[in-house]
Amino acid sequence: MERYHFASDNTAGVCPEAWDAMAKANGGFAPSYGDDAWTKEAADAIRALFETECEMFFTFTGTAANSLAIASLCQSYHSVICHEYAHVETDECGGPEFFTHGTKVLLAGGAHGKVDPREVERIVTSRDDLHFPKPRVLTLTQSTELGTVYTVPELEALCAGAKKHGLKVHMDGARLANACASLGVRPAELTWKRGVDVCSLGGVKNGLAMGEAVVFFDKDLAAEFEFRCKQAGQLASKMRFIAAGWVGLLKTGAWQKYGQHANHQAKTLASELKALGIGVVNPVEANAVFARFTPEVKEALHAKGWHFYGFIGTGGCRLMCSWATTSVDVSSFVTDLKEVLAKG
């Protein structure tokens, strides 16, 4: 039996709140290209989530959301600073470079997937001559690709350092719900109140079928962004089916609830692994667990049908929990792991 429960939070289905809203949106006719009531309601719900006026646009994918958002902040001769394991660097097939027409990505170090402010300072001040791509954007992943979370003080330090050097700040918030749940704070505290200019807000990894939201807190930066979306093939003709999922996710509180749920399952899984003597590579602060399995254990678990990745980040096998992960899923995995370990 093939079991994808921990392969990715993308392997889970659509949460019932989003599914129900999409079914309601399916009744009758509605204006196209975002001029419908569902899209307006979703936009208002996102403004309420962030507790501020902002401009937002919906895209089909997170790669498009990140790439187009970054492209709106810089020119082709600029550069973008990100962590060496950031999703925009490791998993988007050069999307940011493509949509910016050549903006260079500069890699920063930092423990457990988080950019070290000293690295930003080093990169920005290393050169200021005409022959070097001028740093223009700092992009931060929250939560990180290694399952850790930037705290409020950490974000304040990073954003302050960026602003000191005239950098705009983009946040890849594909798992922002998990970060908020981990820290027990509202989204505003991790975004615009800290100095983030634009956020790629994630919903797919938290129960949507499709569709991310690009949210501009600095509305001046959103000028003509709709043309970028259209040119990139990201303007949905039946926009209401993207927007309706957001309405279902946000108006019911499911976005927050499922972020908390996935985090809880990850912590439970990590605790069970540690009890079996399995090393956990990074702090478990969101919904990812990086376990240090031997090649033999990894192969045996794959043979039992479990799918998970072993090439992400600094080492270890990544086990992702989602809105749909249950305690039964966790216990089934642990039971099979115990059997594998007992066989030596």
Wavefront OBJ file of the C-alpha trace (Angstrom):
o trace
v 0.000 0.000 0.000
v 1.361 3.394 -1.018
v 1.255 5.854 1.870
v 1.990 9.521 1.161
v 0.901 10.848 4.569
v 4.322 12.331 5.435
v 5.748 12.971 1.964
v 4.500 16.569 1.846
v 1.679 18.737 3.087
v 0.806 18.978 -0.617
v -0.220 15.314 -0.677
v -3.245 15.931 1.553
v -6.626 16.566 -0.020
v -8.795 19.655 0.149
v -10.075 20.525 3.609
v -13.882 20.365 4.031
v -14.258 24.088 4.680
v -12.624 24.977 1.354
v -14.423 22.180 -0.494
v -17.829 23.307 0.782
v -17.161 26.903 -0.236
v -16.069 25.820 -3.722
v -19.251 23.786 -4.080
v -21.325 26.841 -3.180
v -19.402 28.961 -5.671
v -20.272 26.416 -8.342
v -23.941 27.407 -8.324
v -25.089 29.525 -11.252
v -23.130 32.130 -13.175
v -20.724 34.803 -11.956
v -18.476 37.473 -13.501
v -15.079 36.228 -14.629
v -11.458 37.267 -14.000
v -12.003 38.224 -10.368
v -14.967 40.552 -10.715
v -17.169 38.182 -8.715
v -18.484 38.398 -5.157
v -16.373 35.455 -3.973
v -13.128 37.178 -4.909
v -14.188 40.361 -3.136
v -15.110 38.384 -0.026
v -11.793 36.533 -0.067
v -9.872 39.800 -0.409
v -11.783 41.277 2.528
v -11.068 38.141 4.571
v -7.345 38.469 3.904
v -7.431 42.121 4.949
v -9.179 41.061 8.150
v -6.582 38.320 8.702
v -3.758 40.864 8.537
v -5.729 43.618 10.259
v -4.754 46.238 7.708
v -5.584 47.649 4.311
v -3.555 45.932 1.632
v -3.661 44.955 -2.002
v -3.795 41.278 -2.926
v -3.758 39.150 -6.030
v -4.346 35.436 -6.479
v -2.035 33.103 -8.391
v -2.320 29.412 -9.158
v 0.986 28.425 -7.542
v 3.434 29.411 -4.845
v 6.284 29.590 -7.334
v 4.378 32.192 -9.332
v 3.438 34.079 -6.173
v 7.045 34.281 -4.990
v 8.567 34.986 -8.381
v 6.107 37.672 -9.438
v 6.203 39.337 -6.015
v 10.000 39.519 -6.094
v 9.905 40.759 -9.690
v 7.696 43.648 -8.631
v 10.362 44.797 -6.158
v 13.441 44.973 -8.341
v 15.030 45.459 -11.739
v 17.111 42.960 -13.716
v 20.382 44.507 -12.507
v 19.419 44.065 -8.835
v 20.018 41.085 -6.560
v 17.884 39.190 -4.072
v 19.230 37.865 -0.774
v 17.825 34.623 0.568
v 18.898 31.701 2.737
v 20.913 29.052 0.946
v 18.118 26.535 1.608
v 15.227 28.872 0.813
v 12.517 27.501 -1.445
v 13.058 30.294 -3.985
v 16.632 29.042 -4.381
v 16.299 25.271 -4.164
v 12.861 24.403 -5.508
v 11.554 26.957 -7.992
v 13.598 26.109 -11.106
v 14.971 29.634 -11.411
v 11.506 31.185 -11.320
v 12.606 34.404 -9.581
v 15.459 34.863 -12.028
v 13.127 34.212 -14.969
v 10.400 36.653 -13.981
v 12.893 39.353 -12.986
v 14.688 38.922 -16.324
v 17.965 38.052 -14.676
v 18.057 39.387 -11.124
v 20.802 37.492 -9.312
v 20.034 35.478 -6.185
v 22.672 35.884 -3.461
v 22.833 33.168 -0.814
v 23.069 33.852 2.909
v 23.933 31.416 5.651
v 22.307 30.868 9.015
v 21.538 28.021 11.396
v 18.488 25.822 10.884
v 17.334 27.507 7.691
v 17.104 31.026 9.097
v 19.002 33.954 7.590
v 21.622 35.352 9.940
v 21.403 39.202 9.999
v 25.179 39.354 9.904
v 25.060 37.554 6.583
v 22.769 40.204 5.145
v 25.143 42.901 6.351
v 28.109 41.038 4.860
v 26.491 40.663 1.460
v 25.163 44.202 1.228
v 28.432 45.820 2.273
v 30.814 43.509 0.405
v 30.717 45.596 -2.779
v 29.058 48.741 -4.058
v 30.646 49.069 -7.469
v 28.917 49.137 -10.827
v 30.073 45.619 -11.703
v 28.117 43.920 -8.890
v 24.328 43.338 -8.926
v 22.943 45.850 -6.463
v 21.143 44.207 -3.498
v 17.504 45.230 -3.552
v 15.391 42.534 -1.864
v 15.609 40.324 1.203
v 13.278 37.337 1.022
v 12.487 35.280 4.124
v 10.713 31.922 4.322
v 8.252 31.565 7.209
v 8.214 28.850 8.382
v 11.564 27.834 6.914
v 12.360 24.926 4.620
v 13.926 23.192 7.625
v 10.795 23.453 9.751
v 11.940 26.305 11.980
v 10.257 29.631 12.675
v 11.522 33.213 12.745
v 10.553 34.813 16.057
v 9.265 38.371 16.296
v 12.638 39.733 17.541
v 14.467 37.873 14.760
v 12.177 39.365 12.126
v 12.573 42.827 13.631
v 16.357 42.551 13.426
v 16.324 41.273 9.856
v 13.813 43.828 8.585
v 15.576 46.686 10.362
v 18.880 45.657 8.818
v 17.272 45.408 5.399
v 15.628 48.822 5.642
v 18.903 50.388 6.767
v 20.348 49.433 3.408
v 17.284 50.293 1.359
v 16.166 46.720 0.793
v 12.551 45.711 0.335
v 11.418 42.665 2.298
v 9.448 39.798 0.790
v 8.112 36.897 2.826
v 7.455 33.457 1.427
v 4.534 32.619 3.678
v 3.622 29.239 2.205
v 3.431 27.967 5.793
v 2.723 31.215 7.597
v -0.232 29.554 9.349
v 2.175 27.089 10.965
v 4.487 29.894 12.072
v 1.619 31.859 13.626
v 0.394 28.764 15.427
v 3.889 27.953 16.655
v 4.450 31.401 18.142
v 0.868 32.045 19.197
v 0.725 35.382 17.388
v -1.465 36.925 14.695
v -0.202 37.223 11.105
v 0.218 40.995 11.424
v 2.885 40.468 14.089
v 5.026 38.439 11.686
v 4.566 40.581 8.585
v 3.816 44.270 8.087
v 4.261 45.230 11.736
v 7.837 43.963 11.490
v 8.561 45.648 8.151
v 7.577 43.068 5.519
v 6.520 44.827 2.306
v 4.873 41.932 0.477
v 3.918 38.401 1.497
v 3.175 35.339 -0.600
v 0.410 33.947 1.581
v 0.035 30.183 1.450
v -3.204 28.234 1.514
v -2.540 25.107 -0.546
v -0.293 23.570 2.102
v -3.032 24.218 4.642
v -6.053 22.758 2.886
v -6.767 24.586 -0.377
v -6.988 22.865 -3.746
v -5.029 25.616 -5.477
v -4.284 29.306 -5.299
v -1.887 31.441 -3.274
v -2.329 35.132 -2.475
v 0.256 37.854 -3.061
v -0.400 40.468 -0.390
v 1.116 43.950 -0.703
v 1.293 45.856 2.578
v 3.028 48.694 0.759
v 0.285 49.288 -1.772
v 2.461 51.493 -3.979
v 4.499 48.399 -4.821
v 1.396 46.742 -6.266
v 1.180 49.168 -9.195
v 0.365 47.259 -12.388
v 0.865 43.900 -10.664
v -2.309 42.682 -12.343
v -0.488 42.935 -15.661
v 2.322 40.743 -14.331
v -0.241 38.112 -13.315
v -1.970 38.217 -16.691
v 1.272 38.010 -18.669
v 2.488 35.101 -16.543
v -0.711 33.123 -17.096
v -1.779 33.565 -13.477
v -5.083 35.386 -14.008
v -7.773 32.757 -13.533
v -10.813 33.204 -15.755
v -12.995 31.413 -13.179
v -11.339 33.188 -10.273
v -14.218 32.445 -7.921
v -13.045 28.852 -7.537
v -9.676 30.002 -6.197
v -11.226 32.716 -4.056
v -13.991 30.541 -2.614
v -11.460 28.184 -1.041
v -9.898 31.153 0.731
v -13.316 32.247 1.994
v -13.921 28.797 3.419
v -10.472 28.595 4.960
v -10.450 32.061 6.540
v -14.049 32.823 7.470
v -14.329 29.592 9.486
v -11.002 29.945 11.300
v -9.742 26.766 9.603
v -6.523 28.439 8.406
v -5.403 28.943 12.007
v -6.880 25.676 13.266
v -5.162 23.490 10.722
v -1.826 25.207 11.164
v -1.986 24.383 14.846
v -3.128 20.829 14.156
v -0.273 20.063 11.750
v 2.269 21.477 14.209
v 0.867 19.326 17.005
v 1.118 16.159 14.938
v 4.718 17.008 14.025
v 5.691 17.486 17.653
v 4.004 14.209 18.576
v 5.833 12.407 15.784
v 9.168 13.936 16.811
v 8.641 12.886 20.412
v 7.894 9.305 19.350
v 10.996 9.190 17.151
v 13.238 10.489 19.908
v 11.823 7.889 22.291
v 13.016 5.238 19.823
v 16.496 6.725 19.719
v 16.057 8.336 16.306
v 17.924 11.613 15.946
v 15.955 14.700 14.952
v 18.112 17.107 12.962
v 16.416 20.505 13.369
v 14.217 22.035 16.064
v 10.598 21.004 15.415
v 8.861 24.370 15.467
v 6.265 23.963 12.717
v 4.959 20.929 10.803
v 8.204 19.334 9.598
v 10.328 16.682 11.263
v 13.802 15.875 9.922
v 14.700 12.388 11.131
v 18.130 10.792 10.900
v 17.341 7.345 9.489
v 20.062 4.972 8.381
v 19.922 3.976 4.696
v 18.683 0.545 5.760
v 15.838 1.957 7.867
v 14.895 4.401 5.136
v 14.781 1.617 2.549
v 12.717 -0.629 4.820
v 10.146 2.103 5.486
v 9.889 2.793 1.753
v 9.335 -0.921 1.246
v 6.386 -0.711 3.631
v 4.867 1.945 1.384
v 5.847 5.120 3.253
v 6.891 8.027 1.043
v 9.105 10.846 2.323
v 11.967 12.920 1.002
v 15.599 12.587 1.951
v 17.256 15.337 -0.097
v 15.914 18.519 1.480
v 18.093 20.758 3.610
v 21.112 19.800 5.664
v 20.400 16.133 6.148
v 17.848 13.733 7.508
v 14.595 12.489 6.034
v 11.799 15.037 6.002
v 8.447 13.978 7.422
v 5.713 16.560 6.831
v 2.450 16.760 8.737
v -0.621 18.399 7.233
v -4.110 19.566 8.100
v -5.252 15.972 7.427
v -2.594 14.097 9.433
v -4.191 12.058 12.203
v -2.900 10.430 15.363
v -3.570 7.110 13.648
v -1.204 8.092 10.832
v 1.503 8.922 13.343
v 1.027 5.733 15.350
v 0.973 3.592 12.174
v 4.277 5.063 11.036
v 5.825 4.594 14.476
v 4.585 1.011 14.661
v 6.207 0.186 11.335
v 9.395 1.945 12.407
v 9.521 -0.114 15.595
v 9.189 -3.283 13.534
v 11.993 -2.190 11.223
v 14.281 -1.324 14.137
v 13.527 -4.629 15.874
v 14.689 -6.537 12.809
v 17.974 -4.633 12.998
l 1 2 3 4 5 6 7 8 9 10 11 12 13 14 15 16 17 18 19 20 21 22 23 24 25 26 27 28 29 30 31 32 33 34 35 36 37 38 39 40 41 42 43 44 45 46 47 48 49 50 51 52 53 54 55 56 57 58 59 60 61 62 63 64 65 66 67 68 69 70 71 72 73 74 75 76 77 78 79 80 81 82 83 84 85 86 87 88 89 90 91 92 93 94 95 96 97 98 99 100 101 102 103 104 105 106 107 108 109 110 111 112 113 114 115 116 117 118 119 120 121 122 123 124 125 126 127 128 129 130 131 132 133 134 135 136 137 138 139 140 141 142 143 144 145 146 147 148 149 150 151 152 153 154 155 156 157 158 159 160 161 162 163 164 165 166 167 168 169 170 171 172 173 174 175 176 177 178 179 180 181 182 183 184 185 186 187 188 189 190 191 192 193 194 195 196 197 198 199 200 201 202 203 204 205 206 207 208 209 210 211 212 213 214 215 216 217 218 219 220 221 222 223 224 225 226 227 228 229 230 231 232 233 234 235 236 237 238 239 240 241 242 243 244 245 246 247 248 249 250 251 252 253 254 255 256 257 258 259 260 261 262 263 264 265 266 267 268 269 270 271 272 273 274 275 276 277 278 279 280 281 282 283 284 285 286 287 288 289 290 291 292 293 294 295 296 297 298 299 300 301 302 303 304 305 306 307 308 309 310 311 312 313 314 315 316 317 318 319 320 321 322 323 324 325 326 327 328 329 330 331 332 333 334 335 336 337 338 339 340 341 342 343 344
